Amino acid sequence: MSRAARAVIDLSALRHNLQQVRRVAPQQQIIAVIKADAYGHGIVPVARALADADVFGVACLEEALSLREAGIDKSILLLEGFFHADELPLIRHHKLQIVVHSEHQLDVLASLPAQAFSIPAWLKVDTGMHRLGILPQAVPAAWQRLAACPAVAPLLGLMTHLANADDRGDDTTRQQLECLAAVRPDSSIAVSIANSAGILAWPASHGDAVRPGIMLYGVSPMLNETGLQRGLRPVMTLQSELISIRPCKKGDAVGYGGSWVCPEDMPVGVVAMGYGDGYPRHAPSGTPVLLNGRRAALVGRVSMDMICVDLRGQPDAAVGDSVILWGDGLPAEEIAEYATTIAYALFCGVTSRVKKETIDG
């Protein structure tokens, strides 16, 4: 019997969440963002489940190649473009799209001759994120340079990224939309603006192509809400089982540092899950888990391989019982809040020793 820690990936939930994107943005092209191993969910099975998306968005060439090697021939967009000129032959060979976000990339592309396959490209504009993108005042010249590159075609449009769209009360998103509109050379040029938060909260950002990421995996990008409130379904359920039940006495200190002390005689359960599996080390006592469908609270520090839970409300608990750390019945957003992190980090932090199992419904 192998270690019980596993991440169950529900492919039917992925498809459901993609349909929620279609419902909210029915006229837009959908660039499904599956970078970082599909946010820790497994890039190849996720791509196959999201076959109805129009384009896949990945961070880099290596991620795109893993999809091509798996036989996936859908259009793939490199969201960070190319890093070095020697990547371009592979980009051409595998018919990948790129995002151009710097003068350096423009210089490289301008030096290339025409080829049998030209590279489709978006031009990224820094409208306020101040991370990647051409400065607004430089956009007209950059657009003309890109249009003149014989190795680039078609020009897909202008892209930008929203910095604060998760907060409806923040005016930054409106300012970014106005900035992009002001530098758009022609109203016929396509724009791609909306991330998950833009899709859900800022209809004016929908443009011609939306880029859902975290909402595909069942998590709301908005502050102070969960995916369930948006009709999304959790895709990853991280689970394990009880491996021991300890009859502790009042005053017994549990775990490293003795940071939690039993207030009375009580049973304490030990779960095969720890920061070596990707469970957040800084999750405090009181963080919930689901034991046989009922909540129990974490007690003491998270160890590399184990956590301890309060079993006072679980008189029938037994070794081997199922424990859900987040997912079905326990939103990842809630665990992230306890651990002062974000659901993205929880998903991406699940380590390789946790077996991924896919289900479909």
Residue pairs with C-beta under 8 A, 6 or more apart in sequence:
2 355
3 272
3 353
4 239
4 240
4 241
4 243
4 272
5 238
5 239
5 240
5 272
5 273
5 277
5 353
5 354
5 355
6 238
6 239
6 240
6 354
6 355
6 356
6 357
7 40
7 41
7 236
7 237
7 238
7 239
7 350
7 354
7 355
7 356
7 357
8 236
8 237
8 239
8 327
8 328
8 356
8 357
8 358
8 359
9 41
9 42
9 45
9 46
9 235
9 236
9 356
9 357
9 358
9 359
10 233
10 234
10 235
10 236
10 237
10 328
10 358
10 359
10 360
10 361
11 45
11 46
11 49
11 235
11 358
11 359
11 360
11 361
12 359
12 360
12 361
13 218
13 233
13 234
13 235
14 41
14 46
14 49
14 50
14 216
14 217
14 235
15 49
15 50
15 52
16 232
16 233
17 212
17 215
17 216
17 217
17 218
17 227
17 232
17 233
17 235
18 30
18 32
18 50
18 52
18 53
18 212
18 216
20 215
20 230
20 231
20 232
21 30
21 199
21 210
21 212
21 215
21 216
22 30
24 199
24 200
25 194
25 199
25 206
25 210
27 206
28 194
28 206
28 207
28 208
28 209
28 210
29 54
29 55
29 208
29 209
29 210
30 53
30 54
30 55
30 209
30 210
30 212
31 53
31 54
31 55
31 56
31 57
31 77
31 192
31 209
31 210
31 211
31 212
32 50
32 53
32 54
32 55
32 56
32 57
32 212
32 216
33 56
33 57
33 58
33 79
33 195
33 211
33 212
33 213
33 216
34 43
34 46
34 47
34 50
34 56
34 57
34 58
34 63
34 216
35 57
35 58
35 59
35 60
35 63
35 79
35 213
36 59
36 348
37 43
37 63
37 348
38 46
38 47
38 217
39 213
39 214
39 217
39 344
39 347
39 348
40 236
40 347
40 348
40 349
40 350
41 217
41 235
41 236
41 347
41 356
42 356
42 358
43 58
43 63
43 66
43 67
44 66
44 67
44 70
44 72
45 358
47 56
47 67
47 70
47 72
47 74
48 70
48 72
50 56
50 216
51 74
53 74
54 75
54 209
55 74
55 75
55 76
55 77
55 97
55 209
56 67
56 72
56 74
56 75
56 76
56 77
57 76
57 77
57 79
57 211
57 213
58 64
58 67
58 76
58 77
58 78
58 79
59 78
59 79
59 80
60 78
60 80
60 83
61 78
61 82
61 83
61 87
61 90
61 91
61 96
64 76
64 78
64 94
64 96
65 90
65 94
67 74
67 76
68 76
68 94
75 95
75 97
76 94
76 96
76 97
77 96
77 97
77 98
77 99
77 122
78 91
78 96
78 97
78 98
78 99
79 99
80 99
80 101
80 132
81 98
81 99
81 100
81 101
81 102
81 105
81 121
82 88
82 91
82 98
82 105
82 108
85 108
88 108
88 112
88 119
88 151
90 96
91 98
91 119
92 115
92 117
92 119
93 117
95 117
96 119
97 119
97 120
97 121
97 122
97 156
98 119
98 120
98 121
98 122
99 121
99 122
99 123
99 124
99 159
100 106
100 109
100 121
100 122
100 123
100 124
100 142
100 146
101 123
101 124
101 132
101 133
101 134
102 132
102 134
103 134
103 138
103 142
106 142
106 145
106 146
106 149
109 119
109 121
109 146
109 149
109 151
109 152
110 145
110 148
110 149
112 149
112 150
112 151
113 150
113 151
114 150
114 151
115 151
118 150
118 151
118 152
118 153
118 154
119 151
119 152
119 153
120 152
120 153
120 154
120 155
120 156
121 146
121 152
121 155
121 156
122 156
122 157
122 158
122 159
122 192
123 134
123 139
123 142
123 143
123 146
123 155
123 157
123 158
123 159
124 132
124 133
124 134
124 158
124 159
124 160
124 161
125 133
125 134
125 136
125 139
125 158
125 159
125 160
125 179
125 180
125 183
126 132
126 133
126 134
126 135
126 136
126 160
127 133
127 136
127 160
127 175
127 176
127 177
127 179
127 180
128 163
128 172
128 175
128 176
128 179
129 160
129 161
129 162
129 163
129 176
130 163
131 161
132 161
133 160
133 161
134 142
136 179
136 182
136 183
137 183
139 158
139 183
139 185
140 183
140 185
143 155
143 158
143 185
146 152
146 155
147 155
155 189
156 190
157 189
157 190
157 191
157 192
157 208
157 209
158 180
158 183
158 184
158 189
158 190
158 191
158 192
159 191
159 192
159 193
160 176
160 179
160 180
160 191
160 192
160 193
161 193
161 195
162 172
162 173
162 176
162 193
162 194
162 195
162 197
162 198
162 202
162 205
163 172
163 173
163 176
164 170
164 172
164 173
165 173
165 194
165 195
165 197
165 198
165 201
165 202
165 205
165 221
166 197
166 201
166 221
166 222
166 223
167 223
168 201
168 222
173 198
173 202
173 205
176 193
177 193
177 202
177 204
177 205
180 191
180 193
184 191
190 207
190 208
190 209
191 207
191 208
191 209
192 207
192 208
192 209
192 210
192 211
193 205
193 206
193 207
193 210
194 202
194 205
194 206
194 207
194 210
194 211
195 210
195 211
195 212
195 213
195 221
196 212
196 213
196 214
196 215
196 216
196 221
197 221
197 222
198 205
198 206
198 210
199 205
199 206
199 210
199 212
199 215
200 215
200 220
200 221
200 222
200 230
201 222
213 221
214 220
214 221
214 343
214 344
215 221
215 227
215 230
215 232
216 235
217 234
217 235
217 236
217 347
218 227
218 232
218 233
218 234
218 235
218 236
218 332
219 226
219 227
219 232
219 234
219 331
219 332
219 333
219 343
219 344
220 226
220 227
220 229
220 230
220 232
220 333
222 230
225 333
226 331
226 333
226 334
227 233
227 234
227 331
227 333
228 234
228 331
234 326
234 327
234 328
234 331
234 332
236 326
236 327
236 332
236 347
236 350
237 324
237 326
237 327
237 328
238 273
238 277
238 278
238 279
238 324
238 325
238 326
238 327
238 350
238 354
239 322
239 323
239 324
239 325
239 327
240 271
240 272
240 273
240 277
240 323
240 325
241 271
241 272
241 319
241 320
241 321
241 322
241 323
242 269
242 270
242 271
242 291
242 317
242 318
242 319
242 320
242 321
242 323
243 270
243 271
243 272
243 306
243 319
244 269
244 270
244 319
245 267
245 268
245 269
245 270
245 311
245 317
245 318
245 319
246 267
246 268
246 269
246 270
246 308
247 265
247 267
248 254
248 262
248 265
248 266
248 267
248 268
249 262
249 265
250 262
250 263
250 264
250 265
250 266
251 261
251 262
252 261
252 262
253 259
253 260
253 261
253 262
253 300
254 260
254 261
254 262
254 268
254 299
254 300
254 308
255 299
255 300
255 301
255 303
255 308
256 300
256 301
256 303
257 301
259 285
259 300
259 301
260 285
260 299
260 300
260 301
262 268
264 312
266 310
266 311
266 312
267 311
267 312
267 314
267 317
268 299
268 308
268 309
268 310
268 311
269 291
269 296
269 308
269 309
269 310
269 311
269 314
269 317
270 306
270 307
270 308
270 309
271 289
271 306
271 307
271 308
271 309
271 323
272 305
272 306
273 279
273 305
273 306
273 307
273 323
273 325
274 302
274 303
274 304
274 305
274 306
274 307
275 281
275 302
275 303
275 304
276 304
276 305
276 351
276 353
277 305
277 350
277 351
277 353
277 354
278 346
278 349
278 350
278 351
278 354
279 302
279 307
279 325
280 302
280 335
280 336
280 339
280 341
280 345
280 346
280 349
281 301
281 302
282 302
282 339
282 340
282 341
283 298
283 302
283 307
283 335
283 338
283 339
284 298
284 338
284 339
285 297
285 298
285 299
285 300
286 297
286 298
286 338
287 297
287 298
287 335
287 338
287 339
288 295
288 296
288 297
288 298
288 330
288 334
288 335
288 338
289 295
289 296
289 297
289 298
289 307
289 309
289 323
289 324
289 325
289 330
290 296
290 323
290 324
290 329
290 330
291 309
291 311
291 314
291 317
291 321
291 322
291 323
292 314
292 316
292 317
292 321
292 322
293 329
294 313
294 314
295 313
295 330
296 309
296 310
296 311
296 313
296 314
297 309
297 310
298 307
298 308
298 309
298 310
299 308
299 309
299 310
300 307
300 308
309 323
311 317
324 330
325 335
326 332
326 334
326 335
326 346
332 343
332 346
332 347
333 343
335 343
335 346
336 342
336 343
336 345
336 346
339 346
